[in-house]
Every structure is written in C-alpha cells, then in structure tokens.
Amino acid sequence: MKFLAKINRNYLVLFSIILLLLSLSGYYTLKAILIQNTRESLLLQAALIEKQIAKTGTIPNLKPIIEINVISIRPVDHPVFNEKIIYNETEKEQESFVEYSNIIKVKQVYYSIKLREASVETEDLAASIAVSILMLLLAAFAISYFITKRLNKTTWNIFEHNLKQIENFDFRENKSLQLHSSGIEEFDRLNIVVNNLTTKLKNDFLTLKEFTENASHEIQTPLAIASLNLEEILQQELNEDSFRKVVTAINALKRLSALNQNLLLLTKIENNQFTSRGVIVLNDLIERKIKEFEPVFKAKNIRVDVAKSSVFHAKINLQLAEILINNLFSNAVNHNIDSGSVYISIHGNGFKICNSGMPGNLNDETIFNRFVKGNSKSHGLGLAIVKQICDTNQMEIHYTKNEFHCFTITQKM
C-alpha cells in the first residue's frame, strides 16, 4: 500500500470513529437538554394552573395533556417526573409522554395534578438537530478530505518523480541523477543522501569497469606468450612425462584465456559496448548454427528436432545474437547424454531450446549466476552471458526442467 493511501485510509477510519462518537454524544446531550426544558415547561404550567384554580376555581382538563382531579385526603406524595406510554385518542395510537405528577392544595382543597408532554417530539427534535449537525460535519469533512488529498498529492508528486528517477537510474548510462527539490526538509535531506550515495557508487563502478577492462587486456598478452612458448617446446623432443606436463599446461592456459575472454565479453555487454542493433530473423540464424554444430551433434549421436510456427524477428546486435545461440547450443551439447536429443521451438515472440540430460539441482534463480557449473568441464559463464545479453536487449529468459532441460526466450513487449 502506498504511503499516501495509508494516510488517507487512517484518516478516514479515525474520522469515522470520531464522527460516530460525536453523533451519539451529541444526540444524547441534546435529548437530555430538551427533556430538562420539557420538565421546566411542565413545572411552569403547573404553577400557572395552580394560580388559575385559585383565581377562577375552574379545573382545566385536557386529556391526555392535563389531568386534574379533586381528592379528599392528601396522600403522602411528592412531585414526580416519569415517562409513560398512553393511548392518544386524538392520534389513535400509543405515544410516549414525559409526565409530571404532584398534589397541590388550593383553598383547603387537594388536587391531584398530572401534566404531560409528548416525548416523541423531543426525540424527533433531538434526532433532527443531531442529523443536521452530522450532515454539516460530513460536508466539512468531505471538503477537508478532498482539499487535503489534493494538497498531499501535489506535495508527493515531487517525491514520486524522484522515486521514478532513482528506479530508472543506471550506472552504465553516462547520466547523473536529477532529483527535484520539494521544499520539505526531510525529503531534501534524503535527496542529498541519495545523490551522494549514487555518485560514490557510480565512481566505484567506473573504476571497477576500467580495472576489469585493463586487467583483461593485460592478462591476455602474457597468456598468449606463454601458450606460444609452450607450443614451441612441444615441438622439441620430450620424454613422455614432460610432454604430458606441457600439454596440461597448454590446456590450462587455453582454459584461463577462454575464461578471461568471457569475463571481458560480459563486461562489454554490461557496458552496452555493442551499440549497433538491427532486426534479425532468428529462424535463419538458428538454422545456420544447427549446420555449424552438426559435427558436434553427430559426435554424441544427438538428434535435433526443429518446430517453426512463425518467424521470430529480434532487435539485437548480430554478434550478440550469434553468441547467444552459440552458448545455448553449447550448453545443450555439453549437458546432454549420448544418443540424447535437442528440441527447438520457434514462434513469433521467441523460441525455446530443450535438451535431454541428467537431473540437476539448479533452478531458474541459480542457473544464470556466474561460475555456477553444471559439470567440471564448464567454467560457469556461458549461461551468465546469455542472461546478460537478454537483459540488455529487452528479452526474458527462463529455465524449466522436467524430463527435459528447457530455456525459453521471449521478446518483451
């Protein structure tokens, strides 16, 4: 969940709870105030009725609002407020009333007085006022929420822009990180920290890149000289033990030279030094590579099956495309079994190459790592180069295994 969305959600939850509590407390407070006003009104009416009886002698009765009766003996009683449900003949329904009952004495005569006022009106009034206040609070909240949301979005736009710049930043591109100032102290401090960090990492990356290139070139020369000298020694008369040692040394130097060349190639691919790209028909390239590898396939008695449902056009450097197919074919041969098989399927958005072979413990997450070896003959860089070529040319590669080991390459849309 995004930070701003979480803030808005928490704001909504908190306000909803506050609004509910305020509505309930407001309703019951208003109801209590109105009931108190009703009681005061009934007390005032009782005083006026008492004066009217003393002055005129008439006894007003208006059921169920006013009930006054003459009683002979004053009972032990005191003024009482309570709520009663009485059938209102006028309205033809049961209604709830606030009742005031008391015994008054006027000119030596005792009167039982009961005054009532409908409490439904009080509750309706309290509810109406509470709803009105609730609607006002909701309107105020809605206005405040959308204004705040708009202001937050404006404020966070700069943060989103900077975050996108960081996500798209690549050390291999000769561009500096451009972060906008937001005017917010914490965000600007973060920009400074990120800029300093990326500048240091970029300098370290360029230093390491330069060192790798220089080291690879410098190593290649003494390796070639050592190989040539050993090959010259091999032309001389040697005993069997010396001959075997020289051959072992030459093979080791060739292996080291191949490893150095692959590391240099990986560095060049990572640095985007293969800039020229064109649209290549991979169908034709795969067919040509099958013919080139035909002697190797025959040597291990490997059967090759090709299925082409459509033409796959890839936008890639031709040299890299050849390295990609070469490495996949070499992998399919080196990790295959005698009298095994290779299956190649080509479609409009990619291709798949599968080979039989012994089961292994590698998976899609580890098989493309550098120096991960499927057997002791491999130096563990072939599939790493394939993965790097795919990453730098908008392709995806995945490895799956069941009875076959399959590599699927698709062009990103």
N, C-alpha and C positions, 0 to 999 in steps of 0.2 A: 504494500500500500504506500502511495506517495505521502510525503510529509504533510503537504498542504491538505490533502484529502483526509488524513488522520486528524489534523487540527480541526477541520470543518466538521468531521463526524463527532469528535469530542465536544465541540461547541454545541452541536445540535442536541446531543444526549444531555449535557449539563443544563442547557436552557429548557429542555422539555421537562426535566425533573423540577427545576426552579419554577417553571410556569404552572405545573401541576400543584406544587405546594402552595404557591401564591394564590391560585384559583380556589383551592379548598379552604385555605385560611381566610381569604377574603370573603368567601361565601358565608362561612360560619360566623365571622366577625360582623358582617352586615346583618345577618339574621339575628344575632344577639342584640345588636343596636336597635333594630326595628322592633323586636319583641319588647325591649326596655321602653321604647317610645310608646308601644301599644299599652303597656301596663300604666305608664304615666297618663296616657289618654283616658284609660278606664278609671283611674283614681280621680281625675278631673271631672269626668262625667258623674261619678258617684257623689262628689261634693255638690255639683250643680243640681242633681236630683234631690239630694237631701235639702237643699235650700228651697227647691220648688215645692216639695211636700210641706215644709214648714210654712211657706208663704201662702200657698193656694189650697193645700190639703188634698190635692189631686194626686193619684198614684199612676204614673205612666207605666204602661206595659207594651212592649213591642217584641213579641217572641220571634225568634229565639235571642234577640239582641238584648232586650231588657225584660227581666222578670222580677217583680217586686210583690211581696206578699206580707200581710199583717200577721204577726204571731203574738200569741197571748203571753207567753213567758219567754224571757230572753234566755236562750241556751248558752252554755259555755262555748264560745266560739271566738274566732279572731279572723282578721282579713286573710284571705287565701287566694293565691293565683294558681291555676292549673289549666291543663289542656283537656278538652272534651270533644268527643265526636257526637254531633247532634243532627237529627234529621231536619233539614230545612224544607218546610212545606212549600215555601215560595219557589225555591230552586228544584224541589222534588228530588233531593239527593242528600247523602250523608256528607257533612262538612266538619272540618276541624276548627275549633274555636279556642281562643285564649279567654278563660273565664275568671272574673273577679267576683268573689262572694264575700259578703260581710253582713253583720247585724248592726243596724243603726237605730237610734232612739230619737224620735221627734215628738215633742209634747206628750211625754209619758207613754208613747206608743212605740212598740218594737216592730221594726220592718226587716224582713229578710230580702236583701238586695243581691241580685245576680246580673252582672253586666258582661256581655260577651262581644268579642270582635273576631272576625274570621282570620285565622292564622294562615289560610291558603294564600290570601292576598299578600301577607307579609313574606311568605316563602317565594311567591311569584316575583315580588318586587326585588327581593334579595337575589334571586336567580337572574332576573333581568339585568340588574346592576352588575352582578358578577360576570355574566356573559359579555356585557358591554365592555367591561374592563379587560376581560380576556381577549376580545377582538382587538381592542386598542393595543394590548401588549403584543399580540400576534403580528399586527401590522407593523408596530415599531421594531419587532424582532426581524421580520422579513426584510424590511428596509435596511436595518443594520447589518443583517447577514449578507445580503447581496452587495451592499457597499463595501463591507469588509472583505468579501470574497474577491471583488473586483480589485481592491487595493492590494490584497495579498498576491493575486495573480500578476499584477503589474510589477510588484516588488520581486516576485520569484521568477519572472521572465528572464532577468539578467542571470540569475543562478542557473536556470535551465540552459541558457545559451552557453555559459561557461562549462557546465557539465558536459554538454554535447561536444564542445571544443576539446575537452580532456579525453572523452571517449574516442574521438576521431584522430587524436594526436598520434603520429607515427615518427619514431626516431629516424627511420630511413628516408623520410622526406626532409628536404632542406628548408624547413619552415619552423618558425618559433611559435610558441603557444600564445595565442591572443585572447586574454581574459579581460572582460569589461569590468570597470569599477561600478559597484552598486550603491555606494554612499553609505553602506552598512558596515560598521567597523569589523564585526566578526567575519563577514563574507570577504571583505578586502584583505584581512589578515590571512584568510585561507588562500586567496589568490596569490599573495606574496609567497606563502609556504609552497604552494604547488608550482609556481614559476621557478623558485629556487631549486626545488627538487628535480623538475624536468630538465632544467639547464644542466645540473650536475650529471644526471643520468645520460643526457644526450652527449655531453663531453666524454663521459666514460665509454659510451657506445662507440663514438667516433674513434677514440683512442684504441679501443679493442679491435674495431674493424681494421684500422690501419695496421695494427700489430699483426693481426691474423693474415692479412694480405702479404705484408712484407715477410713474415715468417715462412709462409707457404712458398713464396718465390725463392727465398734464400735457402730453404731446405731442399728444394727440387734440384738445384745445381750440384751440391755435393753428392746427393743420391745418384744422379746421372753419372758423375765422375766415378764414384765407387763401383757402380754396375759395369761401366765400360772397362775399368781396370781388372775387375774380377773375370769378365768375359775374355779379356786378353790372356789372363793367367790360365783360363780354362783351355786355351788353345795349345798350351805347352804340355809336355809330358808330365803327368802327375800319377802318383800311386792312387789306388782305389779310395783310400781314406781321405786323402787331400782333395781328390776330385769330388767326393760326396760333400765335404765341408764347403767347398767353393760353390757348388750348385745350391746347397742350403742357404748360403749367404746371399746369392743372387736372387733366389726366390723371396727371401725375407726383404731384400731391398725393393724388389718389384711390388711386394705387398705394401710396404711402407710408402712407396711412391704413389701407388693407387689410392691409398688412404689419404695422403696429402692432397692429391688431385681432387678427391671427393670433398674434402673439407674446404678447399679453395672454391670448388663449384657451389657448395652450399652458401658460402659467404657471398659469392657473386649473385646468387639467386635472391638471398635476403636483402641485398643492397640494390635490387632492381637494376642490375647492370645489363640485363637482356631487355633492352628497351623496344627494339623493333618487333612489332607484332603484326600478324596477318591472319586472315581466315583460312584455316587449313582443314581439308577433308580428312578426318581421322581414319575413315574407311580405307583410303588409298595407302596411308602411312602404315596402318596395321597389316594390310596385305603385303606390303613391301618388306616389313620386318619379319613376317612369317617366313617369307622366302629366304631372308638372310639367316634366320635361326634354324632353317630346315636341317642342316647337317647336325646341329646340336640336338634337335628333337629326335633325329634318326639314331644318334649315338645312344640315347637312353630308351629308344623304341617308344617314344611318346606320341600318342595320337592327338591331332589338333582338329577341333571342330569349330566352325565359324557360322554364326547366325546373324544375318543383317536384315533388320526390319525397315530401316530407313538410313538416311545419310546423316552423320554427325559432323556438323561444322563447329570448329573450336577456334576462338580468337586467342592465339598463343604464338610465341616465338618458335620458329621451326626447329631450332637447335634444342630448345627445351622440350618440345613435343617428342623429338627423337630420343632424348634422354629418358623421358617419361615412359615411353613404350619399351625401350631397351631394358630399363630397370625392372619393369613389371614382367617382361618375358624372362629375364634372367632369374628373377625370383621364382617364377612358375617352373623353371627347369631345375634350379638348384635345390628347391624344396619339394621336388616331385619324387616319385618312386619309379623304378624300372618298369617299363611297359605300362606307364601311367597314362593320364590324359589331361589335355588342356581344353577348356571350353571358353569361347569368346562370343559375347553377345553385344551387338551394336544397335543402338536406337537413336532417335532424333535428338535426344538431350544428353547422351553419354554412352558409356559402354561398361561391360563387366567382363573380367577375366577370372576364371576359376581353374584351379588345378587340384588333382588328387595329391595325396601326401599323408605323412604320418600325423596323428593328432598332436597338438602342442598346447602350451599353457598361455599363449599370448592372446590378447583380445584387442578390440578396436581402440582402446585407450593407450595400450602399451606398445603395440607392434610398430608404430611410426616413430617411436622415440629413438634418439641417436644411440648407436652402439648396442642396441638390443639385437641379439643374434639368434637366428633360428637354428644355425649349425656352426660348427667351429671353422668352416671354410669362409664364412661371411665376416666382413668387418663391421656390419651393422649400420651402414649409412645409406644403402640403396633405397629402402622404403622411406627413410627420413627425407631424402632428396625428392622422391615422388610427392610426399606430403607438402614439402615446401614449394614445389612447382605448382601444385594445385592451389595452395593458399594465395600465391601471388598472381594467379591467373583466373580468379573468380570461379574456381571449381571446388567441389566437395568430394572427398574420398572416404569410403567406409569399408571396414573389413568384417566379414562374417565367416563362420565355419560351421559345417555340419559334416556331411561326408566329403565335401569339397571345401577348399580354402578359396574364398572369393573376395575380390577387390572391385568395388563399384565406384565409378567416377561419373559425376553429373555436373553439368554446367549450371551455375547459379543464375536464376532469372533476374 
